[in-house]
């Protein structure tokens, strides 16, 4: 594949012509020429993986594997196996030897998504690999091998703050943060929304055999003014839904959900005047608009439109209101009494449960 072809492929994913996106594309092209480690930061849903894939496609490793790993989606033991591999019998269910992503991506790129969610122990294992290049599989005694991969990491968390709180190793932070790329939130390049809408509409009308062909000016205006807390990922999901649910060939204002049609001044304020967080808006939807946790929080989290930190902050607000009583929190979040155990199991499984005694 020649250089021009690789450049064309990389730019397919970067939709938009605003100064912010043009600058981002140019930075990606500069960074891709090197083999340095890259740390990509930005809010959830802004497209950090697209940036990582573009860096890989434009670089000298483009013909080799690109291996993404979601560091927040697996418990520590499974994440260790996913990264480093394991040998047969090393733990229950290890019925055969399995190579990890670091091994299968030899001479390619490994993308560590949500690296800020790694436990301190996993951070130590990753740091050792970055320093030595030696791969030690789970359950393996000796016989480590060297692999050559480019490491690109991403997070929506402030790693400097985590370092200050002793939740992230400073030596690992400096290893990963050789080159830092910040991906802007969608609200900072709203001029790209019409182009993004057209792109996603073309994709999902074809996928769903939809007869939707356009968006009315009023509907487009509402889409451009929406706060998009989940950024480009939320916009994509919204367009996919509208491609299926719109009543006619043109998406009209009345086809949009009610919160898109509301003229809430908070959506139109300049950034510097807005102090509400994602958790504030989600909490308000449950406590004031009476939406259920399973409608407001659960699907956004499972689709990675909000983060574990967002869920924890919502739970913290609930515990403050309920003075540490999780049963009252469940009622605040508009759940049926029979959902209480399911709620707690969800929080435990995804490491979102907070100690209740601090709020009593």
C-alpha positions in Angstrom: 0.0 0.0 0.0 1.5 3.3 -1.0 1.7 6.4 1.1 -1.1 8.2 -0.7 -3.5 5.3 -0.2 -2.7 5.1 3.5 -3.4 8.9 3.8 -6.7 8.5 2.1 -7.8 5.7 4.3 -6.8 7.5 7.5 -8.8 10.7 6.5 -12.0 8.7 5.8 -12.6 8.4 9.6 -11.8 12.0 10.4 -15.0 13.8 9.4 -15.0 17.6 9.4 -13.3 20.6 8.1 -13.4 22.9 11.1 -10.0 24.4 12.2 -10.0 22.1 15.2 -10.3 18.9 13.1 -7.9 20.1 10.4 -5.3 20.8 13.1 -6.0 17.4 14.6 -5.5 15.7 11.2 -2.2 17.6 10.6 -1.0 16.6 14.1 -1.8 12.9 13.5 0.2 13.0 10.2 3.2 14.5 12.0 3.0 12.0 14.9 2.5 9.0 12.6 5.9 9.4 11.0 7.6 8.6 14.3 7.5 5.5 16.4 7.1 7.3 19.7 4.5 6.4 22.3 1.3 8.5 22.2 -1.2 9.5 24.9 -4.6 10.5 23.5 -6.9 12.4 25.9 -10.4 13.7 25.5 -14.0 13.2 26.7 -15.8 9.9 26.2 -17.1 9.5 22.7 -14.9 12.1 21.0 -13.1 9.5 18.7 -9.9 8.6 20.5 -9.8 5.2 18.9 -10.2 6.7 15.5 -7.2 8.9 16.2 -5.2 5.9 17.3 -6.2 3.9 14.2 -5.3 6.9 12.0 -1.8 7.1 13.6 -1.3 3.4 12.9 -2.5 3.6 9.3 -0.3 6.5 8.4 2.8 5.1 10.1 5.5 2.6 9.1 3.6 -0.2 10.9 0.5 0.1 8.8 0.8 -3.3 7.2 1.0 -5.0 10.6 -1.8 -5.6 13.2 -3.6 -2.9 15.1 -4.7 -4.5 18.5 -7.1 -2.5 20.7 -7.5 -3.4 24.3 -10.3 -2.0 26.5 -8.6 -1.6 29.9 -11.8 -0.8 31.7 -13.9 -3.6 30.2 -12.2 -6.6 31.9 -11.3 -7.6 35.5 -7.6 -7.4 36.4 -6.9 -11.1 35.9 -8.6 -11.2 32.5 -6.9 -8.0 31.4 -3.5 -9.4 32.3 -4.2 -12.5 30.1 -5.6 -10.3 27.3 -2.4 -8.3 27.2 0.3 -10.8 28.0 -1.4 -14.1 27.2 -1.4 -17.2 29.4 -0.2 -20.8 29.4 -2.5 -23.8 29.8 -3.6 -24.5 33.4 -2.5 -21.1 34.7 -6.0 -20.5 36.0 -9.5 -22.0 35.9 -10.7 -22.0 32.3 -7.2 -21.8 30.8 -7.6 -25.0 28.7 -4.9 -24.1 26.2 -2.0 -21.7 25.7 -3.2 -18.3 24.5 -1.1 -15.5 23.0 -1.9 -11.9 24.3 -2.5 -8.8 22.3 1.1 -7.7 22.8 2.4 -10.9 21.2 -0.1 -11.0 18.3 0.6 -7.4 17.5 4.3 -7.9 17.1 5.7 -5.2 14.8 2.3 -3.5 14.9 0.4 -1.2 17.3 -1.3 -1.9 20.6 -4.0 0.6 21.6 -4.6 0.7 25.3 -8.1 2.3 25.6 -9.1 3.8 29.0 -5.7 3.2 30.4 -6.5 5.3 33.4 -8.8 2.5 34.7 -5.9 0.1 35.2 -5.2 -1.1 38.7 -1.8 -0.2 40.2 -0.6 -3.8 39.8 -1.5 -3.9 36.1 0.3 -0.5 35.8 3.4 -2.1 37.2 3.3 -5.0 34.8 2.8 -2.6 31.8 5.6 -0.4 33.0 8.0 -3.4 33.1 7.0 -4.4 29.6 7.6 -0.8 28.3 11.0 -0.7 29.9 12.2 -4.1 28.8 10.1 -5.3 25.9 9.9 -8.7 27.6 6.7 -10.6 27.5 5.9 -12.8 30.5 2.7 -14.8 30.1 0.4 -15.6 33.0 1.5 -18.8 34.6 4.8 -19.0 32.7 8.0 -19.8 34.5 10.9 -18.1 32.6 11.2 -18.2 28.9 10.0 -14.7 28.3 10.3 -13.3 24.8 10.8 -9.8 23.4 8.2 -8.2 21.2 8.3 -4.9 19.3 5.1 -2.9 19.3 4.2 0.7 19.2 2.0 1.6 22.2 -0.7 4.2 21.9 -2.8 4.8 25.0 -6.0 6.8 25.6 -8.0 8.0 28.6 -10.8 10.4 29.4 -9.4 10.9 32.9 -6.9 13.4 34.1 -3.9 11.3 34.7 -2.0 14.1 36.5 -4.7 14.2 39.1 -4.7 10.4 39.4 -0.9 10.6 39.9 -1.4 13.2 42.7 -3.9 10.9 44.3 -1.5 7.9 44.1 -4.0 6.2 41.8 -1.7 6.2 38.8 2.1 5.6 38.7 4.0 8.7 37.7 6.8 6.6 36.1 4.2 5.0 33.8 2.6 8.4 33.1 5.9 9.7 31.8 6.5 6.5 29.8 3.2 6.8 28.0 3.1 10.6 27.6 5.9 11.0 25.1 3.5 12.7 22.6 0.2 14.1 23.9 -2.8 14.5 21.6 -6.0 16.2 22.9 -9.2 15.4 20.9 -11.7 18.2 21.2 -15.3 17.6 22.3 -18.0 18.0 19.7 -19.2 21.2 21.3 -15.9 22.8 20.3 -16.4 22.1 16.6 -20.1 22.3 16.1 -19.5 23.5 12.5 -18.7 19.8 11.7 -22.1 18.5 12.9 -23.9 18.8 9.5 -21.1 16.9 7.8 -21.1 14.3 10.5 -24.9 14.0 10.3 -24.7 13.5 6.5 -22.0 10.9 6.9 -23.8 8.8 9.5 -27.2 9.2 7.8 -25.7 7.7 4.6 -24.2 4.8 6.6 -27.4 3.9 8.5 -30.0 4.5 5.9 -28.1 1.9 3.7 -27.7 -0.5 6.7 -31.3 -0.3 7.8 -32.9 -0.1 4.2 -34.3 3.3 5.3 -36.0 5.8 2.9 -34.7 8.8 4.9 -32.7 11.0 2.6 -32.3 14.4 4.4 -32.7 16.5 7.5 -34.9 19.6 7.6 -33.3 22.9 8.5 -35.2 23.1 11.8 -34.1 19.6 12.8 -30.5 20.3 11.8 -30.5 23.5 13.9 -31.7 21.5 16.9 -29.0 18.9 16.3 -26.3 21.6 16.1 -27.5 23.2 19.3 -27.8 20.0 21.3 -25.1 19.7 24.1 -23.9 16.2 23.0 -22.6 15.1 26.3 -21.6 11.8 24.7 -19.9 13.6 21.8 -19.6 12.0 18.3 -20.6 8.6 19.6 -23.9 10.0 20.9 -24.5 11.8 17.6 -23.9 8.6 15.7 -26.3 6.6 17.9 -28.9 9.4 17.5 -28.7 9.4 13.7 -28.9 5.6 13.6 -32.1 5.7 15.7 -33.5 8.5 13.5 -32.8 6.6 10.3 -35.1 3.9 11.6 -37.8 5.9 13.5 -38.3 9.0 11.2 -41.8 9.1 9.8 -40.9 10.4 6.3 -38.0 10.7 3.9 -36.9 13.9 5.7 -36.0 14.0 9.4 -38.2 16.7 10.9 -38.0 18.5 14.2 -40.9 16.4 15.6 -38.9 13.2 14.9 -36.2 14.3 17.4 -36.5 13.3 21.1 -38.2 15.9 23.4 -34.9 17.0 24.9 -33.6 18.0 21.5 -36.6 20.1 20.8 -36.5 22.0 24.2 -35.1 25.5 24.1 -33.2 25.2 27.3 -30.9 28.2 27.5 -28.2 26.0 29.2 -27.6 24.4 25.8 -26.9 27.8 24.2 -24.7 29.4 26.8 -21.0 30.0 26.0 -18.7 27.3 27.4 -17.2 29.5 30.0 -20.6 30.1 31.6 -21.5 26.4 31.8 -20.5 24.7 35.0 -22.7 21.6 34.9 -21.0 18.3 34.5 -22.2 15.1 32.7 -23.2 13.7 36.1 -25.2 16.8 37.0 -27.3 16.4 33.8 -27.8 12.7 34.3 -28.8 13.1 38.0 -31.2 15.9 37.1 -32.9 13.7 34.5 -33.6 11.0 37.1 -34.5 13.2 40.1 -36.4 16.0 38.2 -37.6 14.3 35.0 -38.3 11.0 36.8 -36.3 8.9 34.3 -35.2 5.5 35.5 -31.6 4.5 36.1 -32.0 1.7 33.6 -33.1 4.2 30.9 -30.8 7.1 31.7 -27.5 5.6 33.0 -27.4 1.9 32.1 -27.5 2.1 28.3 -25.1 5.0 28.1 -22.6 3.2 30.2 -22.9 -0.1 28.4 -22.5 1.7 25.0 -19.4 3.6 26.5 -21.0 7.0 26.0 -20.4 7.7 29.7 -17.6 6.5 31.9 -17.2 4.7 35.2 -16.2 8.0 36.7 -19.5 9.5 35.5 -21.5 6.7 37.1 -19.6 6.9 40.4 -20.3 10.7 40.5 -24.0 10.1 40.0 -24.0 7.4 42.7 -22.2 9.8 45.0 -24.8 12.5 44.5 -27.5 9.9 45.3 -25.7 8.8 48.5 -25.4 12.4 49.6 -29.1 12.9 49.1 -30.0 9.6 50.7 -27.5 9.9 53.6 -25.7 6.7 52.6 -28.8 4.5 52.2 -28.6 2.6 48.9 -32.3 1.6 49.1 -33.3 5.2 49.1 -30.8 5.8 46.2 -32.6 3.1 44.2 -35.9 4.9 44.8 -34.4 8.3 43.9 -33.3 6.7 40.6 -36.8 5.5 40.0 -36.3 1.8 40.2 -38.7 -0.9 41.3 -38.0 -2.5 44.7 -37.3 -5.8 42.9 -34.5 -4.1 41.0 -32.5 -3.2 44.2 -30.2 -6.3 44.1 -29.7 -5.9 40.3 -28.7 -2.3 41.0 -26.1 -3.3 43.6 -24.8 -6.2 41.4 -24.4 -3.7 38.5 -22.4 -1.3 40.7 -20.2 -4.1 42.1 -19.5 -5.7 38.7 -18.4 -2.4 37.2 -16.5 -1.1 40.3 -19.0 1.8 40.7 -20.1 1.0 44.3 -19.0 3.6 46.9 -18.7 3.1 50.7 -22.0 4.2 52.1 -20.7 5.0 55.6 -18.9 8.2 54.4 -22.3 9.8 53.7 -24.1 9.0 57.0 
